[in-house]
Amino acid sequence: MTITGRSTMMSSAVLPQAAQHYLETLMKLKNYEYQSEFARHYFGEGEAKGKVDGVAKTILMVLSARGVCVSPDVRARIIGCGDLAQLEALAERAAVVSTAAELFD
């Protein structure tokens, strides 16, 4: 199958094989830039959210690997933080604190 799911059936029924192949190749490009401001905006938001989520998970992993207990309140505070710079600072602290609560001191 190509492209994905239903769009595969629709594209193969409507598009010539060469056009379908071109579109599939275009969608796989890693440096593809969205053409509309709408798409760029929402793609950028998703990318930023992914970075924030990744750093929050990393903080929790570091604390866990070090055997530092994380209370539900501290976990919620880390996961709920949407500020990438603050999370990066917390990640550095996670490597040296004795308790999870010290992250926020």
Buried (B, 14 or more C-beta within 10 A) or exposed (E): EEBEEEEBEEBBEEBEEEEBEEBEEEEEEEEEEEEEEEEEEEEEEEEEEEEBEEBBEBBBEBBEEEEBEBEEEBBEBBBEBEEBEBBBEBBEBBEEBEEBBEBEE
